C-alpha cells in the first residue's frame, strides 16, 4: 500500500504508466501523490502476477521496479524479507497508516520485531512481550499506543502503595540494578524515586540471593509461569481499592478488540455477582469512589435492565418501547 499515511480516495484515483516509463498514482484532484521515478528508452509493460506482485519491466525482460521490493504490513507468497526490507504494522485493523511495530533483520542477521514510536524504541520479540499491562486507559482512543494508567503518582512516598503482579516482567527501562537488596529495601528505593513506576523483584532460593530492578517505564511486558520473578506496580493509595477490585474480577486486554472483550467480561462479571443472590451484590459492582451518592433501588433496576439489553439472544432483549415502559413503571412504583 503506497502513501499509507495519506491514502488516496478509493474513487477517481488512478495508477498510470506514462510514456516515459514512470509509474504514478494520482488522486481524485489529478495530483500526483506517489511516483516510482522509473525511466527506460525502450517500451515498458506492467504485470500483476497471481502472487500479488506488481512488476514493471522493459522489452528485454529487465525488471525496473516491483512491488515485492517495497513491503508494507503483509508478506505475500514468494515475497522475500531481506536485510533491505521491513514490515511495518498498520495502526489498527481499520487504520492502515504506519503503526509502531517493525519486523526486520537486525545487524546480527536475526529476525526481530521492534516497537518503535516517536518517543521510545525497544525489542518486542524474540521474547513474547507485551501480553499484559494492568492499568486501564487508551491514549487518544487508539489501541495502537497500548495502555496507559489513569492516575498520577504523588511525590509523597507515603501516598503510594504496591500491587503484586506475579510472574510478570517488564523488560528494560531500569534506572539501576541493585543485587542482594531485601524486599523492603527495594520497596523504599522505588517509593523514594518519583520516576519509579514499579519494581521487579526476584529471589533465588537456591543461592539465597535477590535482584531489584526499579522501572522508569513499563514497556515490553509479559506474563509467564516460567518467569521466576514478580512486578510490584506502584499505585496511589486513594485509588488502590478501586483498581484492585476490578483487577481481581476481570483483566483488561490491550488489543484492537480490547474494548469489546472488556465489555464482555464486565457483563459476565456483573451477571455472576447477581446470580450469587447475595443481598448486597449491587454494592460490589459500584465504583467505591461513588460512595453512597446513588439510590440503591434505582441502581439495581438499571443494572438488571442493562443485563437484559445485552443478552446474547437478540430476541430476549427488550425493544426501546419496553425499556421506556420499564423505566416509567419503576419510577412510579418507587414513588
N, C-alpha and C positions, 0 to 999 in steps of 0.2 A: 504494500500500500504506500503510494507516494504521497508526499505532502501531508503526513499524518496529523500534524498539529493544526493544520488549516485545510481540511479536506474540501474538495470542490463539491458543488451541488450535484446531486445524482441526476438531475435533468439538465439537458442542453450543454453539458460539459463534453469535451471531445478529446480523444487521443489521436494525434495526427502524425503521419510520416511525411516530412517535407521533401521536396525535390533535392535539397542539399544533403539529404540523409539524416537530418536531425529529427529525433522523436520528441514531440512536445505534448503537453497536456494543457488545454485551455478551459477556462471556466465559462459560466453562462454569459459573462460580460465580454468574452473573447479575449481575456487577458491570459498571457502565458504564465502559469503558476508553477510549471515544472518542465525541465528540458534535460536531455541527456548529452547534448552538445557533441553528437557523433557527426562524422564527416567522411564522405567517400566519393571518389571520382567516378566510380562505376555504379551500376544500377544496384539498388538495395531493396531487400524484401524483409518483411517481418513475419514470424511464425509463432503461433501459440500452440504448444505441444500439449498432449493429453496429461503430462505431468504437472502442467500449470506454469511451465517456463515460457516466458515471452522472449523470443530471440530476434535480434536484428543482425543480418549478415549480408555480405555482398555476393556477387555472382560467382566468385571464386570459392565461396563457402567459408570465408573468414568471418568469424563472429565478432561484430563490432561492439555489441552490448547484449547482455542477457539479464533478465530479472533475477535469476538464481544467484547472481553475484551480489545482490542487494536485499538480503533477508530482512524481514520485519519482525513479526512476533510468532511466526509459524514456519517450521521446516516441512517442505513438501517432499513426496517420494523422489529419490535420486538427487535431492538438493544437498550440497555439501556444506558443512560448517567448518570453516578453516580459521587459521590464525588471523586472517584479514577480514573476517566477517563476524557478526554477532547477532543474537536475537535480543530484541528489546520488547518487553511486555507492553500490552495495552494498559491504559489507566484503569479500565474496568471492562466488564463484559459488553457494555454499550458505548463506552468512550474509547475510541481506537487511537487516541493521541499517545505520545510516548509515555510509558509508565516508568517505574523505578527499578525494575529487575532486568538484569542483563546476563545472558548466557554466553560465555566466551571461553576461548582457550587462553590461559594465562602464560606468562613468560617461562613457566616450567612445563608447558605443554599439557597442563591439567585442565580438564573441563571444570568450569567454576560458575556458580550463579552468584551474582553480586546484587546487593541492594545499594542503589546509587541515586539519592535525591539531592537537591541543591545544597543541603546542609551537612549530610553525613554520608559516608560510604563504608560498607562492610561486607564481609563474606556471608552469604546466606546458606550456601551449600558448597562443599560436600558433607555437611552435617545437617540433620533435619531440624533446622532452626525455625523459630517463629511459629510454633503451634499454639502458643498460649500467651496472652497478655491480659491480666485480670481487670484493671481499672477500665470502666466503660467510657465511651465517648468517641466520636468520629470527627476528624478535622475537616471542616468545610463540607460536611456531608459526602465526603469522598473516601471510600473504604481503602483506596489505593495508598493512603498515607498510614494505614494501620490505626491502632487505638491510642488514645491519649487520656490521661486522668482528668477527671472533672473537678479537681481540687487543687488548692495551692498550699504548700507546706510552710509552716511558720519558722521564723528564725529562732524561736524559743524551743530548746530541745525538750522542755517539759510538756509541750503541746503535741508531741508526736508519739506514735506507737507503731509496733511492727506486726505484720500479719505473715504467718508462715505459709510458704508455697513449697510443699515437699517435692523433692526430686526435680526441681525446676532450675534451669540455668539460663542466664543471660550472658552471652559470650562477649567479652571485650568491654571497653569503656570503664576500666577500673582506674581509680585515682591513686592506687597503690596496691602492693601485695604485702600482707602482714602475716608471716608464718608464726605458728605457735601462739597466736593470740587466743585468749579464752573467749567464750561466747559473750560474756559481759564486756570485755574489752572491745570486741568488735562492734557490739551494740552501741557503746558510748562513743566510739570513733565515728560511727555514722550519724548519731544524734548531734554531735558537735559540729559536723560538717554540713553547711546549708545546702551544698550542691550534691549531697549524697541522697540518691533516690531509693536505694536498697542496699543490702549487703548479702553476699554469698558466703555461706559458712560450710566448711567441710571438715568432718572429724574422721580420722583414720584409726579405727580400733586396733588394727594390727600393730601399728607403731606408736599409738598414743599421741600422735601429732595432729595439728589442725591448721587450716588455712583460712584467712579472712580476706575477702575481696570487696571493698566498698565500691558501689556503682554510681557513676555520674549520669549515665544514660541507660535506658532499658530497651536495647535492640537485640535482635538475633536470639530470641528466647525460645526455649523448647522444654517440653516435659517428658521425661523418660524414666521408667523404673530402673534402668541400668545406671542412671547417674547417681553417684553416691554423695550428693550434697543438697543443700536447700537454699532457697532465696527467702529473705525476710524483707517484705515490702514495707516501705515507710508510708504511714498514713496519718492524717490529722486525728487526734483523739475525739474531737467533737463530731466527727462523721464516721467513726470507726464502726459502731454498731450497725448503722445503715448499710455500709458497704459489705460488711461481713455477713449479715443476714441474707443478703442477695447472693453472695458468693457461695454460701453453704447450700442453697436450694437449687440454683442453676448457674451454669457458667456461660459467659458470653463467647461467641465465636467471631473472630475478625476475618471476614472474607466478603466476597461480593454478595453472598447470600446471608451474611451475618445478621442483618436486621430481621429477615423472615424467620430464621432459625431461633433468634432470641425471642420473637413473639410466640412461636410455637411452644417453646419451653416455658415461657411465662404462663401461657394458658394451661399447660399441663400442671404446672406448679400450683396455680390457683385452684384448679379442679381437685387436686389431691388434698389440699387444705380443706376444701368444702366437704368432700366426701368422707373425711375422717369424723365428721359430725361432732367436732369439738365446739363447745359453746362460744368460745372467743376466737373462732377461726378468722373472722374478719379483721381482728386486731393484728393477726400475724402477717397479713398481706399489705397492711397500710404502712407507708413510709413513716418510721419513728419520728422523723423531724416534723411531721404534721401535728404530732401530739394529739390533743383532744379537740382540735378545731374542725370537727365534722360531726354530722348526725349519723349515729350508728345504724339506725333502721334504714335511712335513705341510702347509705353507702352499701348496705347488704343487698338492697333491691337493685341498685345499679350494677353491682358486680354479677349478680345472678342473671340479670338481663343481658349483660355483656357476654357471659358464657353461652347463652342461647344464641346470640348473634354470630358466634364463631364456631358453631357446631360444624363438624366435618360434612355431615349430610345436609346439603343445602335446603332440602325440603323440611328439615327440622328447625330451620332458622325463621324467626318471625319477620314479617314484612314491615314496612315503615308504619303502616296504619296500626298494626298490632303493637308496635313499640310505643307509639304515641298513646294508644289506649291504656297500655300497662302503666305508663308514667302518670297519666291522669288518674287512673284508679288508685295507684299507690299514694298519690298526693292527697286525694280525697279521703282515703282510708286512714292515712297517717294523721290527718287533722280531724 
